[in-house]
Amino acid sequence: VLAHINALGLPVDEARNIINSDAFSEELRRDAYDCQQIPIRSVPFFVFDNRVGIKGVEPLEVFTRTLQQLTPPDSTGASCTDMSC
């Protein structure tokens, strides 16, 4: 894991300290509980905004369309379509 962190250019010592701590234990418990509430029957399984799930291997277009549907319109009423908003 730390080799991947290093390859991404993230601070390895900071990552090691976080991995060896309980800094995110409450969040992990909540995530585990949330996952138990969803009847997941396949892997991979992705949940977006606790509202939409994508099961199995899907093309990039499915993820893009899902994220666009979940992204609120900007102040002009246009939807975010280029993922830069």
Secondary structure as UniProt FT lines:
FT   HELIX           2..7
FT   TURN            8..9
FT   HELIX           12..19
FT   TURN            23..24
FT   HELIX           25..37
FT   STRAND          45..48
FT   TURN            49..51
FT   STRAND          52..55
FT   HELIX           60..70
FT   TURN            75..76
//
